Amino acid sequence: MTFLKKLGQILLKGVGIAASIGGLSLPFLGSGKAGQIGTTVINDLTQMSSMAIAIEAALQGKPGTEKLAALIPLITNIVRTSEVVSGKKIADEAKFTLACQEYAQATVDLLNSIHPDEAKTA
């Protein structure tokens, strides 16, 4: 069982989650521009992770391909509203879409790399 699957099952049962993702790197970035960028990136990563967890909980028992298909539009919205993309014209929509698909898959891979024992109930 993966971390993401275990966490999704916990959420499905309606139990609160005690999870912290990303906060450990902030002390190393300082309080200047790097720290601000780090906070933004961590917020985007946390949003992406939260969406992956929500999809996992909502689509329990469905194949991974269906879960990924449901996740991609959510990740795309996060990327579109990120500081990197917001307010900018996309020149290559196909490349943008591919990047968002890869972000979605990478988010799932990242969560699945975490040991299942780290999915805890509050």
SULMO-V233275 format. One record per pair of residues at least 4 apart in sequence whose C-alpha atoms are under 7 Angstrom apart, sorted by the first residue. I is the first residue (numbers start at 1). J is the second residue. D is the distance in Angstrom with one decimal. If there is no record, write none. Layout:
<<I J D> <I J D>>
This chain:
<<1 5 6.5> <1 6 6.6> <1 116 6.8> <2 6 6.1> <2 112 5.4> <2 116 5.4> <3 7 6.0> <3 111 6.3> <3 112 5.3> <3 114 5.6> <3 115 5.7> <3 116 3.8> <3 118 7.0> <3 119 6.1> <4 8 6.0> <4 53 6.4> <4 111 5.7> <4 112 5.5> <5 9 6.2> <5 56 6.5> <6 10 6.3> <6 116 6.3> <6 119 6.4> <7 11 6.2> <7 119 5.2> <8 12 6.0> <8 53 5.8> <8 56 5.0> <8 57 4.0> <9 13 6.4> <9 57 6.1> <10 14 6.8> <10 15 5.9> <11 15 5.6> <11 16 6.9> <11 57 5.8> <12 57 5.2> <15 121 6.3> <16 121 5.8> <16 122 5.2> <17 120 6.2> <17 121 5.0> <17 122 5.2> <18 120 6.0> <18 121 6.0> <18 122 5.2> <21 46 6.5> <22 42 5.8> <26 35 6.6> <26 38 6.7> <29 34 5.7> <29 35 4.7> <29 38 6.9> <30 34 6.8> <30 35 5.1> <31 35 4.9> <31 36 6.9> <32 36 6.5> <33 37 6.1> <34 38 5.9> <35 39 6.1> <36 40 6.3> <37 41 6.1> <38 42 6.0> <39 43 6.0> <40 44 6.2> <41 45 6.1> <42 46 5.9> <43 47 6.1> <44 48 6.2> <44 78 6.9> <45 49 6.1> <46 50 6.0> <47 51 6.2> <48 52 6.3> <48 75 6.0> <48 107 6.7> <49 53 6.2> <49 107 6.2> <50 54 6.1> <51 55 6.2> <51 71 6.9> <51 74 6.9> <52 56 6.1> <52 71 6.3> <52 108 6.6> <53 57 6.2> <54 58 6.1> <55 59 5.8> <55 67 6.2> <55 71 6.6> <56 60 5.9> <56 67 6.7> <59 67 6.5> <62 66 6.5> <62 67 6.9> <63 67 6.6> <64 68 6.0> <65 69 6.1> <66 70 6.2> <67 71 6.1> <68 72 6.1> <71 75 6.2> <71 104 6.5> <72 76 6.0> <72 100 6.7> <72 101 5.7> <72 104 5.7> <73 77 6.3> <74 78 6.5> <75 79 6.2> <75 100 6.4> <75 104 6.0> <76 80 6.1> <76 100 5.4> <77 81 6.3> <78 82 6.1> <79 85 6.7> <80 85 5.5> <80 86 5.6> <81 85 6.5> <81 86 4.9> <82 86 5.6> <92 96 6.3> <93 97 6.0> <94 98 6.2> <95 99 6.1> <96 100 6.3> <97 101 6.2> <98 102 6.2> <99 103 6.1> <100 104 6.2> <101 105 6.3> <102 106 5.9> <103 107 6.0> <104 108 6.4> <105 109 6.1> <106 110 5.9> <107 111 6.2> <108 112 6.0> <109 113 6.1> <110 114 7.0>>
